[in-house]
Amino acid sequence: MAAFLQTNIRLSSNKIVPGKYTSLNNQYHAPSLIRCAAASPGKKRFNIALLPGDGIGPEVISVAKNVLQKAGSLEGLEFDFQEMPVGGAALDLVGVPMPEESFTAAKNSDAILLGAIGGYKWDKNEKHLRPEMALFYLRRDLKVFANLRPATVLPQLADASTLKKEVAEGVDMMIVRELTGGIYFGEPRGISINENGEEVGISTEIYAAHEIDRIARVAFETARKRRGKLCSVDKANVLDASVLWRKRVTALASEYPDVELSHMYVDNAAMQLIRDPKQFDTIVTNNIFGDILSDEASMITGSIGMLPSASLSESGPGLFEPIHGSAPDIAGQDKANPLATILSAAMLLKYGLGEEKAAKRIEDAVMDALSRGFRTGDIYSPGNKLVGCKEMGEEVLKSVEAKVPATV
């Protein structure tokens, strides 16, 4: 599991696929390389790629960068931040969602912090020119196959959940989603014409044994570090790919006798997440089921604006991002909730760089800011103080600075 927790080893084998990337040339002159002061003796230094993206992405990344920098400095860490365009921002600059320079900066970093991608203005673009393809290329070419999505109902926000308080209170789960296989990447795929002259759309759900084994190992290791319960979600009563999934996960269970393994069909899992979410500790599932279930789980917490994620590879930089979208309807209005991105920065420290003390500083600071009653609009309730994106970030910064050195 060390390979997944220490994802600051640079990839050297990924090649840029012709036709998918293009050079920025001289068209992008943002303050891309933000150099910190020279490293002090005894301090660790890391290269962080910042990919703000679209909509509220630049707003939440700006806040999270400040928090990351402050927490790091208090724990003897220094960062070189390289900010690069992706998604719609890159489309507007050079006509592709993932420029070559942006991918290279991401690949050569120690960790990547991403904001959000997409927006209404690009919705009618052809598929290969949609902003979201940048995320597809990043996940595929960085080989970040393991997506960790925590869903925790914080005590301060138990009333924000749409579920009854007694159902939501105490929920603390981790969804481990396979990210680079399954129906989103399987072949054959596409739209063709059948013998009757009718259009037919094809997407293929396919998994090789090694793909299942490696995500299952991440899930077993994750469960081992939590409460020792792992639920594997599939559709083995219908899908052959799920039959193999269940077989492989079951076979690996003998290597983890301290982890209690159970299986659940995805339709039942979706129901159980609403009926009794506290029954889950760690969930492992395929790409499409994980996509759906993790978004469902996010709403148990009260807001999609609260949840971070980490996408990890066997080697190379990890990709850390909030699970929310670009929210173009509120972009530039200082209404975004930056906490999911701030917590993604904490996951970057913990899982990407192995710096758990600095990560805990950020986690504790978020809890403290919430305990002091500060709320963005998505999590606001009467009796608390409504603040915008920037002010919420400032309050978290105050909490980071006020806290004693973290212990883990």
C-alpha positions in Angstrom: 0.0 0.0 0.0 3.0 2.3 0.4 3.0 2.9 -3.4 -0.5 4.3 -3.1 0.2 6.5 -0.1 3.5 7.9 -1.5 2.4 9.0 -5.0 5.2 11.5 -5.5 7.3 9.3 -7.8 7.2 10.8 -11.2 5.9 8.8 -14.1 8.4 8.3 -16.9 6.6 5.9 -19.3 3.4 7.8 -20.3 3.4 9.1 -23.8 1.3 11.9 -25.2 -1.2 10.5 -27.7 -1.1 12.2 -31.1 -4.2 14.3 -31.7 -5.2 14.6 -28.1 -2.8 17.4 -27.0 -1.4 20.5 -28.7 1.1 23.1 -27.6 0.2 26.2 -25.9 3.0 27.9 -27.8 3.1 31.5 -26.7 -0.6 31.9 -26.2 -0.7 31.3 -22.5 1.2 33.8 -20.3 -0.5 33.3 -16.9 1.8 33.4 -13.8 2.2 29.7 -14.3 5.3 29.0 -12.2 4.9 30.4 -8.7 8.2 30.0 -6.9 8.4 30.0 -3.1 11.4 31.3 -1.3 14.6 29.2 -1.4 14.1 26.1 0.7 15.4 26.4 4.3 17.7 23.8 5.7 15.8 20.7 6.8 12.6 21.7 4.9 11.0 19.4 2.4 10.1 20.8 -1.0 7.5 19.6 -3.5 6.3 20.5 -7.0 2.5 20.9 -7.1 0.6 21.3 -10.4 -2.5 23.5 -10.1 -5.2 23.0 -12.7 -8.0 25.5 -11.8 -10.1 24.7 -14.8 -13.5 26.4 -15.3 -16.4 28.0 -13.5 -15.7 28.1 -9.8 -12.5 26.1 -10.2 -10.1 29.2 -10.1 -11.9 30.5 -7.0 -11.7 27.4 -5.0 -8.1 26.5 -6.1 -6.9 30.0 -5.1 -8.3 29.5 -1.6 -7.0 25.9 -1.3 -3.5 26.9 -2.5 -3.3 29.5 0.3 -4.4 27.0 3.0 -2.0 24.3 1.6 0.9 26.7 1.6 0.2 27.9 5.2 -0.3 24.4 6.6 2.8 23.2 4.9 5.0 26.0 6.1 4.0 25.3 9.7 5.1 21.7 9.3 8.4 22.4 7.5 7.1 22.0 3.9 7.6 24.3 0.9 6.0 24.2 -2.5 6.6 25.2 -6.0 3.2 25.8 -7.6 2.8 25.5 -11.4 -0.6 26.7 -12.6 -1.7 25.5 -16.0 -5.0 25.7 -18.1 -7.2 22.6 -18.7 -10.8 22.1 -19.8 -12.8 25.0 -21.2 -10.1 27.5 -20.3 -7.6 25.6 -22.4 -10.1 25.2 -25.3 -10.5 29.0 -25.4 -6.8 29.4 -25.4 -5.6 26.8 -27.9 -8.6 24.8 -29.0 -8.0 21.6 -27.1 -9.0 20.6 -23.5 -5.6 19.2 -22.5 -2.6 21.1 -23.9 0.7 19.3 -24.0 2.4 21.6 -21.6 -0.4 21.2 -19.1 -0.2 17.4 -19.2 3.6 17.5 -18.9 3.4 19.8 -15.9 0.9 17.4 -14.3 3.0 14.3 -15.1 6.2 15.8 -13.8 4.7 17.1 -10.5 4.7 15.5 -7.1 0.9 15.9 -6.9 -1.9 17.6 -8.8 -4.7 19.8 -7.4 -7.6 20.2 -9.8 -10.5 22.6 -9.5 -13.5 21.8 -11.8 -14.0 21.4 -15.5 -16.8 22.2 -17.9 -19.5 24.8 -18.5 -22.6 25.6 -20.6 -20.7 27.5 -23.3 -18.9 24.3 -24.5 -21.9 21.9 -24.2 -22.4 21.7 -28.0 -18.8 20.9 -28.8 -17.9 17.7 -30.5 -17.0 15.0 -27.9 -13.3 15.2 -28.3 -13.5 19.0 -27.9 -15.5 19.0 -24.7 -13.8 20.3 -21.6 -14.5 17.0 -19.7 -12.2 15.1 -22.0 -9.3 16.8 -20.1 -10.2 14.8 -17.0 -10.5 11.6 -19.1 -7.0 12.1 -20.5 -5.5 12.9 -17.1 -7.0 9.8 -15.5 -6.1 7.5 -18.4 -2.6 8.8 -19.1 -1.5 9.2 -15.5 -2.9 5.7 -14.8 -4.7 6.9 -11.6 -6.9 3.8 -11.3 -7.8 4.1 -7.6 -10.3 6.8 -6.7 -10.9 7.4 -2.9 -14.0 9.3 -2.0 -14.7 9.8 1.7 -18.3 10.7 2.7 -18.4 11.9 6.3 -21.3 13.7 8.1 -19.5 16.2 10.2 -21.2 16.8 13.6 -21.6 20.5 12.8 -23.5 19.7 9.6 -25.7 16.8 10.6 -28.8 19.1 10.2 -27.7 19.9 6.6 -28.4 16.4 5.4 -31.7 15.8 3.6 -32.0 12.6 5.6 -33.3 12.5 9.2 -30.6 13.5 11.6 -30.7 10.2 13.4 -30.0 8.5 10.0 -27.3 10.8 8.8 -25.5 11.5 12.1 -22.3 9.5 12.4 -22.0 8.4 8.8 -18.3 7.9 7.9 -17.5 5.9 4.8 -14.9 5.6 2.1 -15.8 4.7 -1.4 -13.0 3.1 -3.4 -13.9 3.4 -7.1 -12.0 1.8 -10.0 -11.3 4.7 -12.3 -9.5 3.7 -15.5 -11.5 0.6 -16.6 -15.0 -0.6 -17.1 -17.7 0.8 -19.4 -16.2 4.3 -19.6 -13.1 2.9 -21.3 -14.1 -0.5 -22.7 -14.0 -1.5 -26.4 -15.9 -1.8 -28.7 -17.7 1.5 -28.2 -19.4 4.1 -30.4 -22.5 4.7 -32.5 -23.0 2.6 -35.7 -25.8 1.6 -38.0 -27.3 -1.9 -37.8 -28.6 -4.2 -40.5 -32.0 -2.4 -40.3 -30.5 1.0 -40.9 -31.1 2.0 -37.2 -28.5 3.8 -35.1 -27.0 1.6 -32.3 -25.0 2.9 -29.4 -22.4 0.5 -27.9 -20.5 0.8 -24.7 -18.6 -2.2 -23.2 -18.3 -3.1 -19.6 -15.0 -5.0 -19.4 -12.5 -5.8 -16.7 -9.3 -7.9 -16.7 -8.4 -9.9 -13.6 -5.4 -7.7 -12.8 -7.5 -4.5 -12.9 -9.9 -6.0 -10.3 -7.1 -7.3 -8.1 -5.3 -4.0 -7.8 -8.3 -2.0 -6.9 -9.4 -4.7 -4.5 -6.0 -4.6 -2.7 -6.3 -0.8 -2.3 -9.8 -1.3 -0.8 -8.7 -4.0 1.6 -5.7 -1.9 2.7 -8.0 1.1 3.1 -10.6 -0.9 5.2 -7.7 -2.3 7.3 -6.8 1.3 8.3 -10.4 2.1 9.1 -12.9 -0.1 10.8 -12.1 -3.3 9.1 -15.3 -3.7 7.0 -15.3 -3.9 3.2 -18.4 -4.1 1.0 -17.8 -5.0 -2.6 -20.6 -3.7 -4.8 -21.4 -5.4 -8.2 -24.2 -6.7 -10.4 -23.1 -10.3 -10.5 -26.6 -11.6 -11.0 -26.7 -10.0 -14.5 -23.3 -8.9 -15.7 -20.5 -11.3 -16.6 -17.9 -8.6 -15.7 -19.4 -8.5 -12.2 -19.2 -12.3 -11.9 -15.4 -12.1 -12.4 -15.3 -9.0 -10.1 -16.9 -10.9 -7.2 -14.8 -14.0 -7.9 -11.5 -12.1 -7.7 -12.4 -9.9 -4.7 -13.5 -13.1 -2.8 -10.2 -14.8 -3.6 -8.2 -11.9 -2.3 -10.1 -11.9 1.0 -8.0 -14.8 2.4 -5.0 -12.4 2.4 -6.8 -10.0 4.7 -8.3 -12.1 7.5 -8.6 -9.0 9.7 -11.1 -7.4 7.2 -14.7 -8.5 7.1 -15.8 -8.8 3.4 -19.4 -8.6 2.2 -21.0 -8.3 -1.2 -24.0 -6.3 -2.4 -25.7 -5.8 -5.7 -25.6 -2.2 -6.8 -29.3 -1.6 -6.8 -29.6 -2.8 -3.2 -26.5 -0.7 -2.3 -28.1 2.4 -3.7 -31.2 1.7 -1.5 -29.1 0.9 1.6 -27.1 4.1 1.4 -30.4 5.9 2.0 -32.0 3.5 4.4 -29.0 2.9 6.7 -25.8 4.5 5.6 -24.0 3.9 8.8 -23.7 0.2 8.0 -21.0 1.0 5.5 -17.3 1.5 6.3 -15.4 1.0 3.0 -17.1 0.3 -0.3 -15.2 -1.0 -3.4 -16.9 -1.0 -6.8 -16.3 -0.5 -10.5 -16.1 2.7 -12.5 -19.7 3.4 -13.4 -21.2 2.2 -10.1 -18.7 4.2 -8.1 -19.5 7.3 -10.1 -23.2 7.0 -9.2 -22.9 5.8 -5.6 -20.3 8.3 -4.6 -22.5 11.2 -5.8 -25.4 9.7 -3.9 -23.3 9.4 -0.8 -22.2 13.0 -1.1 -25.8 14.2 -0.6 -26.0 12.3 2.7 -23.4 14.8 4.0 -25.6 17.8 3.2 -23.7 19.2 0.2 -21.6 18.1 -2.7 -19.4 21.1 -1.9 -18.0 19.4 1.2 -16.4 16.3 -0.3 -12.9 15.8 -1.6 -11.4 13.0 -3.6 -8.0 11.4 -4.4 -7.1 9.5 -7.5 -3.9 7.4 -7.1 -1.7 5.3 -9.3 0.9 2.6 -8.6 3.6 5.2 -9.2 3.5 8.8 -10.3 1.6 11.8 -9.1 -1.9 11.6 -7.6 -4.8 13.7 -8.8 -6.7 15.5 -6.0 -10.0 17.3 -6.6 -13.4 18.2 -5.2 -16.2 16.0 -6.5 -18.4 18.9 -7.4 -18.7 20.4 -10.8 -17.8 23.8 -12.2 -21.1 25.5 -11.1 -21.0 28.1 -13.9 -24.2 29.7 -12.6 -22.4 31.0 -9.5 -18.9 31.4 -11.0 -17.2 34.7 -10.2 -19.8 35.6 -7.5 -17.9 34.5 -4.4 -20.6 32.0 -3.6 -18.7 28.8 -4.0 -17.9 26.5 -1.1 -14.1 26.0 -1.1 -14.1 23.3 1.7 -14.1 20.3 -0.7 -11.1 21.7 -2.4 -9.4 22.6 0.9 -10.0 19.0 2.1 -8.7 17.7 -1.3 -5.5 19.6 -0.5 -5.4 17.7 2.8 -5.8 14.4 0.9 -3.0 15.6 -1.3 -0.7 16.0 1.7 -1.8 12.7 3.3 -2.0 10.3 0.3 0.1 12.1 -2.3 3.0 13.3 -0.2 2.8 11.2 3.0 2.6 14.4 5.1 0.0 13.4 7.6 0.7 16.2 10.2 0.1 18.9 7.7 -3.0 17.1 6.4 -4.4 17.0 9.9 -3.8 20.7 10.4 -6.1 21.4 7.5 -8.7 18.9 8.5 -8.8 20.3 12.0 -8.9 23.9 10.7 -12.0 23.1 8.6 -13.7 21.6 11.6 -12.8 24.6 13.7 -14.1 27.1 11.1 -17.4 25.2 11.0 -17.5 25.0 14.8 -17.2 28.8 14.9 -20.4 29.0 12.8 -19.1 30.0 9.4 -21.1 28.6 6.4 -21.3 29.1 2.7 -24.8 29.2 1.1 -25.0 25.5 0.3 -24.6 24.5 4.0 -26.1 27.6 5.7 -28.7 27.3 8.4 -30.2 29.9 10.6 -28.0 30.9 13.6 -24.8 30.6 11.6 -22.8 33.3 9.7 -23.2 33.3 5.9 -19.9 33.9 4.2 -18.5 33.7 0.7 -15.7 31.6 -0.8 -12.9 34.0 0.1 -14.1 34.7 3.6 -14.5 31.0 4.3 -10.9 30.5 3.1 -9.7 33.3 5.4 -11.5 31.7 8.4 -9.9 28.3 7.7 -6.5 30.1 7.4 -7.0 31.6 10.8 -7.8 28.2 12.2 -4.7 26.7 10.6 -2.5 29.4 12.2 -4.2 29.2 15.6 -3.8 25.5 16.1 -0.8 23.9 17.9 1.4 21.6 15.9 -0.7 18.6 14.7 -0.2 15.1 16.0 -1.3 12.0 14.2 
